[in-house]
Amino acid sequence: MAGLRVAVLASGGGSNLQALLDHSGDPGAGFEVVLVISNKPDAGALARARRAGARVETIRGDGQDQERLLSLLAEAGADLVVLAGYLKLVPQEVVGAYRGRMINIHPALLPAFGGPGMYGHRVHEAVLASGARVSGPTVHVVDEIYDHGAVLAQWPVPVLRDDTAETLAARILEAEHRLLPAVVRAWAKCGSASALSLAAPSFVPSPSLPPTFDDALAG
Ligand code: GRF
C-alpha cells in the first residue's frame, strides 16, 4: 500500500500500537505500520505486532545502539516514528535524524505532569494529588528533552472524585486509543507536523469528549 510508512517503538503491552495496527493498511487510513521495535523481547507490543503480521525488531535501548536503530528505521523507509509507551530515551542522533517526524503519546495534558520519571501510574498519582479535575492524553513532537516538543493534539478526560490511579489510567487509555490513530491519519493527510498544526492549530478529534465526560458533568 502506498501511504505514510510508520515505525512504532514500544516497551509495554502495546495497546496504543494495537490501535494503530487496527487502522494500518485501511484504504482510508493513509498509513501502514511497517516496523515495530522494542527494547524488551517479551513485550506484549511485539506479540501484537507479530499477530498483525508486522515486521518486528528488538534493540537494547541502552543508548549504545543508535546506529542499529537508525539503520532499522532507514531500511523500513519510515516516514514517521511513533513512540507508543517506549520507556527509553531515544538517542540524540536518532531524534536529530527524524526531527519533526517523531511523535510521542503521553497520558497527561502536557506541559503539566511530564518530564523525567513521569511515566505509568506516577503520572496519574501526581494528577490526583494535584486536585486537577481534568487530565487526558497529549501527542507531541519529540525533541531531546522528555515530554517537551510541540503539542499536536490533546484530549480532555475528566478526573472523577473517587478515581484511583488505575481507574484514571484506564479512562485516559481509552482516549489514547482514539487520539493516536486520529493524529497519524491526519499526519498522513497533511504530510508533516507543521502542516498538521497549520491545518488545525488546536487539533482535537470530533466528537471530542468521551461519554464519561457527560457523566462527570451530570455528577
Ligand atoms: C500509555 O499510557 C502512553 O500514554 C504512555 O505509555 C502507555 C503505553 O501503554 N506513554 P500501551 O503499552 O500502549 O498499552
Residues whose N, C-alpha, C, O or C-beta is under 5 A from the ligand:
A	BS01	GRF	G12 G13 G14 S15 N16 L17 A84 G85 I105 H106 P107
